[in-house]
Every structure is written in C-alpha cells, then in structure tokens.
Amino acid sequence: MKLPKVTLEQWATFKAVVDEGSFAKAAEVLNKSQSSISYAIAKLEEQLPAPVLSLNGRKAMLTEEGKVLYRSASQLLTHAQDVEQTASCLSQGWETEITIGFEAVIDITPLFNAIDQLIEQAPHTRVVLLENTLSGTVECLLERKADIVLAGEIPPGFIGQPIETITMIPVAHANHPLCRIKTKITDQDLKQQRQIVVRDSGTKRNRDAGWLGSEQRITVTHFGLSIQALIRGLGYAFIPAHLAEPFLISGQLKKLNLHSGSERNIQIYLTLASTDSAGPAAMALKNILLKLYKR
C-alpha cells in the first residue's frame, strides 16, 4: 500500500492556519513556533500540485484549490479523531469521561435526571456539562467539544432527533412601563425601552437571535443574569417560559402582550458528535435522554 505523502500533522497545521487566519495565531493554538508552522506549510505545498494558501499581508487566504483541499482535510482529521476515540472505547470499555453540550434555553431537569440514571450504570464515567447559547452549542459539534449535544439546529453532516420544544416569551417587571400599556404593545413601544439579551457564546459564527429592535441593551452571559436584571426593572427580555413561570406566578414578572410575535418556539435536537465512534456511555445517555424529554 502506498503511504500518503502529506502527514496528518501537516493537514492539521494547514487547517489551523486557515481557521485562525494567520501563521502566528495558528502557532499559538498548536503551541508551536511560527517558524515550525511556516516549515510545515512549505513542506505541505511541496507535495501538492498547486498552492493552497496565498498571503495578503499577514493574513493567510485559501486559493481555489485550497478551498477544496480544506474540506477534505477537515473530514480526514475528523475521521482520524473518530478512529482514536473508537480505539479508546474498545480498550477501556465504558468511557472515562463524557461531555454534554447544551443550549441554555433547555429544561435541565430531564438532563440531570438522565445523568443520575447514567451514573447508576457507569459510576466511573465522569460527566462534563457545557452550557452554550446560539452558535456556541453548534460549535460543540463542529469542533468535537462534546459527545452529545442538545441544540436548536442540526449542522450539515449530522443527524439529530427532536426532543423538546422551548417557548420563548417576552417578559418585564410588573411595574415596568411596558406593563402599564393598556393596548397591545407595538414594535415602536419596544424600541423605546431597554432590552436584555443573552450573548452568543460562539466564537466562529457569532450571531444574534430574536427581536433585537431596541437601541438600548444590556447584554448578559446567561439567563440567570437576565432574570436578575428583569426583577430589578432594568428592561424587558425574551426568556424560556419554564424559567419565567415561577416569577410569573409570584407576580414579580409579567408577560408582555405584544401586537405580534408574543411567543416563538425553538425545537431542540439531540445529536451525537459521531454515531460510528460513540461509546457505550454516550449511547446509553442518548437513549435515556430520548425517554425523559418531551418530544
């Protein structure tokens, strides 16, 4: 069998340079010197019929050939990681650690109940929870940061199963000016008030979601802070109905009667980072979660 001319390390270096945008940043991520990065890329391009990178100042740009090879290299590296994970599972039996990435809007009670059941079957398997918002949850899949992900979308190349529908509702403190409006609240009414939004935890595809028409905003990192700000009357926000319910019952918060779009639903999906190399703990947890969450 003919061995590949380009090593996995060279492809990994190439991918890091593209992902980070420069040789210097790739060197930081890979914990190598910039000269070793430059040497690896030079050796890589010696083995290829056409250049894969062009330099624009300090920024490394993909050539047309490089774009094609980048996709193939990414798949190759992912497959190599899956092979190593499979070997680890075969040698150790149950995984020593399993990581769950989840969208901050979900109801975490079934998740904790599922972990409790998993621990009964695999008491020596450590569990790591990664709470994210918006694109940060999807990055857990794309970058293999988690074994199981509960997210509001399924990126291309993955297969997910619906487990829960989250209803987001607009709320404010009971004494907030918006709650004193007798008619239905319009977009113009909202624009005149401060909105509390939860920051996207993603680093690659940072984006906003929901109604973001207010010029005045307070940006927080999680819904717990959002609720604290709401209770203090600092603004209004769209938050998951199950998180708002105790404060609606107590009268601290009130649901806003919007002219349109008072509620929006988010479908949450359970997705495995890799169906081929998922170990027994990941598969067991997946099955438990599918039983405990409402579909």
matplotlib code that plots the C-alpha trace (Angstrom):
import matplotlib.pyplot as plt

x = [0.0, 1.3, 1.6, 0.3, 3.0, 1.3, 1.1, -1.9, 0.2, 0.7, -3.0, -3.8, -1.3, -2.9, -6.4, -5.2, -3.7, -7.0, -9.2, -7.1, -6.3, -2.5, 0.6, 1.2, -2.3, -2.0, 1.3, -0.4, -3.3, -0.9, 1.6, 4.4, 6.8, 5.8, 8.9, 7.7, 4.3, 5.9, 8.1, 5.1, 3.1, 6.1, 6.6, 2.9, 2.8, 5.9, 3.8, 0.8, 0.5, -0.9, -0.6, -3.3, -2.6, -1.8, -0.7, -2.4, -0.2, -0.2, -3.5, -3.4, -6.1, -7.2, -6.7, -9.5, -7.5, -7.0, -10.8, -11.4, -8.5, -9.5, -12.9, -11.2, -8.5, -11.2, -13.0, -9.7, -8.8, -12.3, -12.2, -8.7, -10.1, -13.1, -10.7, -8.7, -11.9, -13.1, -9.8, -10.1, -13.6, -12.6, -9.7, -11.4, -15.0, -17.1, -15.8, -13.8, -15.5, -18.5, -19.2, -22.7, -23.1, -26.5, -28.4, -29.1, -32.8, -33.5, -35.2, -32.3, -34.4, -34.6, -30.9, -29.9, -32.3, -30.7, -27.2, -28.4, -29.5, -26.3, -24.2, -26.0, -24.9, -21.4, -20.3, -16.7, -17.7, -17.1, -19.7, -18.8, -21.6, -21.0, -23.8, -23.9, -26.1, -26.9, -24.0, -21.8, -23.8, -23.4, -19.6, -19.6, -20.5, -18.4, -15.2, -15.9, -16.0, -18.9, -20.1, -23.8, -25.3, -28.7, -29.1, -31.6, -30.2, -28.5, -25.5, -24.9, -23.4, -25.1, -28.3, -30.4, -33.6, -36.2, -36.5, -38.2, -39.9, -39.0, -41.4, -39.7, -41.9, -41.5, -41.5, -40.7, -41.0, -44.7, -44.0, -42.2, -43.6, -44.4, -46.7, -48.7, -49.7, -53.4, -53.4, -51.2, -47.6, -46.1, -42.6, -42.3, -43.1, -40.4, -37.8, -38.2, -37.3, -34.1, -33.8, -31.8, -30.2, -28.1, -24.7, -23.9, -21.2, -19.9, -16.6, -16.8, -20.4, -21.4, -24.9, -28.0, -31.4, -34.9, -36.4, -33.5, -35.0, -34.1, -31.3, -30.7, -29.5, -27.9, -26.0, -25.6, -23.9, -26.8, -30.5, -29.9, -28.4, -31.2, -33.8, -32.0, -31.9, -35.6, -36.5, -34.7, -36.7, -33.7, -35.6, -37.6, -36.4, -37.5, -36.8, -37.8, -41.4, -40.3, -37.7, -40.2, -43.0, -42.0, -41.6, -44.9, -46.7, -45.1, -46.1, -42.5, -42.6, -45.4, -45.8, -46.0, -49.0, -47.3, -49.2, -47.4, -44.9, -45.7, -44.2, -41.7, -40.9, -37.4, -37.1, -34.3, -32.5, -30.3, -27.2, -24.3, -20.9, -20.1, -22.5, -19.7, -17.4, -19.9, -19.1, -21.5, -21.9, -22.8, -25.3, -26.8, -27.2, -28.7, -31.4, -32.2, -32.5, -34.9, -37.1, -37.1, -37.5, -40.9, -41.0]
y = [0.0, 3.4, 5.7, 9.3, 12.0, 14.5, 13.7, 14.3, 16.8, 18.8, 18.8, 19.8, 22.7, 23.7, 23.7, 25.7, 28.4, 28.7, 28.6, 31.2, 33.3, 33.6, 31.6, 33.5, 32.6, 29.0, 28.8, 29.9, 27.4, 24.5, 25.6, 25.7, 28.2, 30.3, 29.0, 25.4, 26.3, 28.0, 25.0, 22.5, 24.5, 24.8, 21.0, 20.5, 22.7, 20.8, 17.7, 19.3, 20.3, 23.8, 26.3, 26.0, 29.4, 32.9, 35.6, 39.0, 40.9, 38.7, 37.1, 33.6, 33.2, 30.0, 29.5, 27.9, 24.6, 25.2, 25.5, 22.0, 20.5, 22.3, 20.5, 17.1, 17.8, 18.7, 15.4, 13.5, 14.9, 14.3, 10.7, 10.3, 11.6, 9.2, 6.3, 7.2, 7.6, 4.2, 2.6, 4.2, 2.8, -0.7, -0.8, 0.8, -0.3, 2.5, 5.9, 7.5, 10.9, 12.0, 15.7, 17.1, 20.4, 22.0, 25.1, 27.4, 27.5, 23.9, 22.5, 21.0, 18.8, 15.9, 16.3, 15.9, 13.0, 11.3, 11.9, 10.3, 7.2, 7.1, 7.2, 4.1, 2.2, 3.7, 5.1, 5.7, 7.8, 11.5, 13.9, 17.4, 19.9, 22.7, 25.3, 27.5, 29.9, 30.1, 29.2, 28.2, 25.0, 24.0, 24.7, 21.9, 19.5, 21.0, 21.2, 17.8, 19.5, 17.3, 13.7, 14.6, 18.0, 19.4, 22.3, 24.3, 23.3, 20.4, 21.4, 19.7, 16.2, 15.4, 13.5, 14.8, 13.7, 16.2, 16.0, 19.2, 22.4, 25.5, 28.5, 31.9, 34.7, 38.4, 39.5, 42.5, 43.5, 44.0, 47.8, 48.2, 51.0, 48.3, 46.5, 49.7, 49.9, 49.1, 48.2, 45.7, 46.6, 47.6, 47.3, 51.1, 50.7, 48.1, 50.2, 52.9, 50.5, 48.7, 45.1, 42.5, 40.0, 36.9, 36.9, 34.3, 32.1, 31.0, 32.3, 31.3, 32.2, 34.8, 35.9, 37.4, 35.8, 37.0, 40.5, 43.0, 46.3, 48.2, 50.7, 50.4, 47.0, 45.1, 42.0, 39.2, 35.8, 33.6, 33.6, 33.7, 37.2, 38.1, 37.2, 39.2, 42.2, 41.8, 41.6, 44.9, 46.5, 47.2, 46.2, 43.5, 40.2, 37.1, 34.1, 30.5, 30.1, 27.4, 29.8, 32.6, 30.6, 30.9, 34.6, 35.0, 33.0, 35.2, 38.4, 39.7, 39.4, 39.8, 38.5, 41.3, 41.5, 42.2, 43.2, 40.4, 37.6, 37.3, 33.8, 31.9, 28.2, 26.7, 23.0, 21.3, 18.3, 15.6, 15.0, 12.7, 14.1, 10.8, 7.8, 5.5, 6.0, 6.8, 4.6, 2.7, 5.6, 8.1, 5.6, 4.8, 8.5, 9.2, 6.6, 7.8, 11.4, 10.4, 8.7, 11.6, 14.6, 15.6, 15.3]
z = [0.0, -1.0, 2.1, 1.9, 1.2, 3.4, 7.1, 9.4, 11.3, 8.1, 7.4, 11.0, 10.6, 7.3, 8.9, 11.9, 9.7, 7.8, 10.9, 12.7, 9.7, 10.1, 10.8, 14.1, 15.5, 14.4, 16.2, 19.4, 19.1, 18.3, 20.9, 18.3, 17.0, 14.0, 12.1, 12.5, 11.2, 8.1, 7.6, 7.8, 5.3, 2.9, 3.1, 2.5, -0.6, -2.0, -2.0, -3.8, -7.5, -6.7, -3.9, -1.2, 0.5, -0.6, 1.8, 1.9, 4.3, 7.4, 6.6, 5.0, 2.3, 0.7, -3.1, -5.1, -4.9, -1.2, -0.6, -2.0, 0.0, 3.2, 3.2, 2.5, 5.2, 7.7, 7.0, 7.2, 10.6, 12.0, 10.8, 12.4, 15.7, 15.5, 14.9, 18.0, 20.0, 18.8, 19.8, 23.2, 23.7, 22.7, 25.1, 28.1, 27.8, 29.2, 28.5, 31.3, 30.5, 28.5, 27.6, 27.0, 25.2, 25.6, 24.7, 27.6, 26.9, 27.6, 30.7, 32.5, 34.9, 32.5, 31.7, 35.4, 35.8, 32.8, 34.2, 37.5, 35.7, 33.7, 36.9, 38.1, 35.0, 34.7, 38.1, 37.0, 33.9, 34.6, 33.1, 31.8, 31.1, 28.6, 28.6, 25.5, 23.6, 19.9, 17.7, 20.6, 21.0, 17.4, 17.7, 20.3, 17.4, 14.7, 16.9, 18.7, 22.1, 23.2, 22.7, 22.9, 22.0, 22.7, 20.3, 18.3, 15.0, 13.2, 11.2, 7.8, 8.0, 11.4, 12.2, 15.2, 16.9, 18.2, 22.0, 23.2, 22.1, 24.0, 24.1, 24.4, 25.9, 26.3, 30.0, 32.2, 35.8, 36.8, 37.4, 34.1, 31.7, 29.1, 31.6, 32.1, 28.4, 28.1, 24.4, 22.7, 22.7, 19.3, 17.9, 18.4, 22.1, 22.4, 20.6, 23.2, 26.1, 27.1, 26.1, 28.0, 25.6, 26.2, 24.4, 21.7, 23.2, 19.8, 18.5, 14.8, 13.8, 16.4, 15.7, 17.3, 17.6, 18.4, 18.3, 18.7, 17.8, 20.9, 20.7, 24.4, 25.5, 28.4, 27.3, 29.8, 29.5, 30.8, 31.5, 35.3, 34.9, 32.5, 35.1, 37.9, 35.6, 34.8, 38.5, 39.1, 36.4, 34.1, 30.9, 29.1, 27.6, 25.8, 28.0, 28.1, 29.5, 32.0, 33.5, 33.7, 35.2, 38.9, 38.6, 36.7, 39.5, 42.2, 40.3, 40.1, 36.3, 33.8, 30.3, 27.7, 25.4, 22.1, 19.0, 17.1, 17.9, 21.6, 21.6, 19.5, 19.6, 19.4, 18.5, 20.4, 18.9, 20.4, 18.2, 18.6, 17.6, 16.0, 15.6, 14.5, 17.4, 20.2, 23.2, 25.4, 27.9, 25.1, 23.6, 27.0, 27.8, 24.4, 25.0, 28.5, 27.2, 24.4, 27.0, 29.6, 27.3, 25.8, 22.1]

ax = plt.figure().add_subplot(projection="3d")
ax.plot(x, y, z, "-o")
ax.set_aspect("equal")
plt.show()
